[in-house]
Amino acid sequence: MDTLSFKTKSANSATVQKEWYVVDATNEVLGRLSAKVAKILRGKNKPDFTPHVDCGDNIIVINAEKVRLTGNKMSSKTYIRHTGYPGGQRVNTVEEVLAKTPERVIEKAVKGMLPKNRLAGAILKNLHVYAGSEHPHTAQQPKELNLNSIK
């Protein structure tokens, strides 16, 4: 057996084949949903995964306002941001953020599960989160993705 015939295949931006998937967040636990979405966004479910290349798929998350949190995280989990001015630290609970902009809760959870580098910004552009059940990406013909099939 010739050992030179076994070459390691590395994906690059020209060879990556990206798919479009729709995920319904209704009654899904936020952390479990985010972990599975981050895995697919990163491309770790593909056999040609390459760590330094954006080889993941595009994901559309619908019904973001219907995501659920376990325990009492709805009132105790907080998001901290800063306005940039002195004394400008603002604290919001998940309940307040879900009422105002439910997309941000899923985006922030997925962003925290991605690598902390420039590649994360490129990967995060492949995530599209919508509060309702309608989305403007019907032209891409996204496939329905069952999260229970992902490990």
C-alpha positions in Angstrom: 0.0 0.0 0.0 1.4 3.3 -1.1 1.3 5.8 1.8 1.6 8.8 -0.5 -1.9 8.2 -1.8 -3.4 9.3 1.5 -3.4 13.0 1.3 -5.0 15.3 3.9 -7.8 17.4 2.3 -8.0 21.0 3.5 -11.0 23.0 2.6 -10.7 26.5 1.3 -13.2 29.2 0.4 -13.3 27.9 -3.2 -14.0 24.3 -2.4 -16.5 24.8 0.5 -20.1 23.9 -0.3 -22.5 25.9 1.9 -26.1 24.8 2.5 -29.0 26.8 4.0 -31.0 25.4 6.9 -34.0 26.6 8.9 -34.2 25.9 12.6 -37.4 26.5 14.6 -36.6 27.7 18.1 -40.1 27.1 19.5 -39.7 25.5 23.0 -36.0 24.8 22.5 -33.6 25.4 25.5 -31.4 28.3 24.6 -28.0 26.8 25.5 -28.7 23.5 23.7 -30.1 25.3 20.6 -27.1 27.6 20.5 -24.5 24.8 20.9 -25.9 22.9 18.0 -26.3 26.0 15.8 -22.7 27.0 16.6 -21.5 23.6 15.6 -23.2 23.8 12.2 -22.1 27.4 11.7 -18.5 26.4 12.3 -18.7 23.4 10.0 -17.7 20.8 12.6 -20.4 18.4 11.4 -18.7 18.1 7.9 -16.0 15.6 7.1 -13.8 18.3 5.4 -13.8 20.6 8.5 -10.8 22.9 8.5 -10.3 25.1 11.6 -9.0 28.2 9.8 -11.7 28.3 7.1 -15.4 29.4 7.2 -16.7 26.0 6.0 -20.0 26.0 7.9 -23.5 26.4 6.6 -26.0 29.3 6.7 -28.6 29.0 9.4 -32.0 30.8 9.7 -33.5 30.6 13.2 -37.2 31.5 13.3 -39.5 32.0 16.3 -36.7 33.4 18.5 -39.2 34.9 21.0 -40.4 31.4 21.8 -37.0 30.1 23.1 -37.0 29.0 26.7 -34.5 29.0 29.5 -34.3 26.5 32.4 -34.5 27.3 36.1 -34.9 31.0 37.0 -32.5 32.3 34.4 -35.3 34.4 32.8 -35.1 36.8 35.7 -31.6 36.2 37.1 -29.4 36.0 34.0 -28.2 39.5 33.0 -26.6 41.1 30.0 -24.1 43.9 30.7 -23.2 46.6 28.1 -21.6 49.9 28.3 -22.6 53.1 26.4 -19.0 54.5 26.3 -19.8 57.4 28.6 -18.7 57.6 32.3 -21.2 55.7 34.4 -22.7 54.2 31.3 -22.9 50.6 32.3 -26.4 49.2 31.6 -27.7 45.9 32.9 -30.7 44.0 31.3 -32.2 40.7 32.2 -33.1 38.1 29.6 -36.7 38.8 30.2 -36.3 42.5 29.2 -34.1 41.7 26.1 -36.6 39.0 25.0 -39.4 41.5 25.2 -37.6 44.2 23.2 -35.3 42.3 20.7 -35.6 38.5 21.0 -33.1 38.0 18.2 -30.3 39.3 20.4 -30.6 36.5 22.9 -29.8 33.8 20.4 -27.2 35.8 18.6 -25.3 36.5 21.8 -25.5 32.9 23.0 -24.2 31.6 19.6 -21.5 34.3 19.5 -20.2 33.2 22.9 -19.7 29.6 21.6 -17.6 30.6 18.5 -13.9 31.1 18.6 -12.7 34.5 19.8 -10.9 35.7 16.6 -11.6 37.3 13.2 -13.1 34.1 11.8 -15.9 34.4 14.4 -17.1 37.6 12.7 -17.2 35.9 9.3 -19.0 32.9 10.7 -21.6 35.0 12.6 -22.6 36.6 9.3 -24.0 33.2 8.3 -26.5 33.3 11.2 -29.9 34.9 10.5 -32.3 35.2 13.5 -35.9 36.3 13.2 -38.5 36.8 15.9 -41.5 35.5 13.9 -42.0 32.5 11.7 -41.4 34.4 8.5 -38.0 35.1 6.9 -36.9 36.7 3.7 -34.6 33.9 2.6 -37.0 31.7 0.6 -35.0 32.2 -2.6 -32.2 30.2 -1.1 -34.5 27.2 -0.6 -33.5 26.4 2.9 -34.0 22.8 4.3 -35.7 22.2 7.6 -33.2 21.1 10.2 -34.1 18.8 13.1 -31.9 19.6 16.0 -32.5 16.3 17.7 -30.5 14.6 14.8 -27.4 16.6 15.7 -25.1 15.3 18.4 
